Amino acid sequence: MRMSRRERKLFAIGDRLTQIEHELTLAREELVYHQHLDDDAQRDAAVSDHPIDRADARETAGDVVRFETLIRRLELERAELEERRVRLIAKLR
């Protein structure tokens, strides 16, 4: 039996949602790691006021922002796909 176009789209959405969940798990773990590094770097920069420590603090803060942005983007994509999936399922009924 041949799958309809909507069914194929649903499978593709399901596959991408699974992939997004995996990417979110990895990004959240990386974020925790970078937050710890950033905490240390910010503390070092505040205490020493050395140019290298300040540069490290800027770099680690940027890493935290980068992973937070990635997580928000993935969560937005997941929400959009979930909405699409609901609409497609409604059309199958």
C-alpha positions as CSV (number, residue, x, y, z in Angstrom):
1,M,0.0,0.0,0.0
2,R,1.3,3.4,-1.0
3,M,1.6,6.2,1.5
4,S,-0.1,9.5,0.9
5,R,1.9,12.7,0.6
6,R,0.6,13.8,4.0
7,E,1.7,10.6,5.6
8,R,5.2,11.0,4.1
9,K,5.3,14.5,5.5
10,L,4.2,13.3,8.9
11,F,7.1,10.7,8.9
12,A,9.6,13.4,7.8
13,I,8.3,15.7,10.6
14,G,8.6,12.9,13.1
15,D,12.2,12.2,12.0
16,R,13.1,15.9,12.3
17,L,11.5,16.1,15.7
18,T,13.6,13.2,16.9
19,Q,16.7,14.8,15.5
20,I,15.8,18.1,17.2
21,E,15.4,16.4,20.6
22,H,18.8,14.9,20.2
23,E,20.4,18.2,19.2
24,L,18.6,19.9,22.1
25,T,20.0,17.4,24.6
26,L,23.5,17.9,23.3
27,A,23.2,21.7,23.2
28,R,21.8,21.8,26.8
29,E,24.7,19.7,28.0
30,E,27.2,22.0,26.2
31,L,25.4,25.1,27.7
32,V,25.9,23.8,31.2
33,Y,29.6,23.2,30.5
34,H,30.1,26.6,29.0
35,Q,28.1,28.3,31.9
36,H,30.5,26.7,34.4
37,L,33.5,27.9,32.4
38,D,31.9,31.3,32.1
39,D,31.3,31.5,35.9
40,D,35.0,30.8,36.5
41,A,36.2,33.2,33.8
42,Q,34.0,36.0,35.0
43,R,35.2,35.5,38.6
44,D,38.8,35.5,37.4
45,A,38.3,38.6,35.4
46,A,36.7,40.4,38.3
47,V,39.4,39.4,40.8
48,S,42.6,39.9,38.6
49,D,41.5,42.6,36.1
50,H,44.2,41.1,33.8
51,P,43.6,41.7,30.1
52,I,43.8,38.0,29.3
53,D,41.3,37.1,32.0
54,R,38.9,39.8,30.6
55,A,39.4,38.4,27.1
56,D,38.6,34.9,28.4
57,A,35.5,36.2,30.2
58,R,34.2,37.9,27.0
59,E,34.9,34.7,25.0
60,T,33.1,32.4,27.5
61,A,30.2,34.8,27.8
62,G,29.9,34.6,24.0
63,D,29.9,30.9,24.1
64,V,27.0,30.9,26.6
65,V,25.0,33.3,24.4
66,R,25.7,31.1,21.3
67,F,24.3,28.0,22.9
68,E,21.3,29.8,24.4
69,T,20.5,31.1,20.9
70,L,20.9,27.6,19.4
71,I,18.6,26.2,22.0
72,R,16.0,28.9,21.4
73,R,16.2,28.3,17.6
74,L,15.8,24.5,18.0
75,E,12.8,25.0,20.4
76,L,11.1,27.3,18.0
77,E,11.7,24.9,15.1
78,R,10.3,22.1,17.3
79,A,7.2,24.1,18.1
80,E,6.6,25.0,14.5
81,L,6.9,21.3,13.4
82,E,4.6,20.2,16.2
83,E,2.0,22.6,15.0
84,R,2.4,21.4,11.4
85,R,2.1,17.8,12.6
86,V,-1.2,18.6,14.4
87,R,-2.6,20.3,11.2
88,L,-1.6,17.3,9.0
89,I,-3.1,14.8,11.4
90,A,-6.3,16.7,11.4
91,K,-6.4,16.6,7.6
92,L,-6.0,12.8,7.7
93,R,-9.1,12.3,9.7
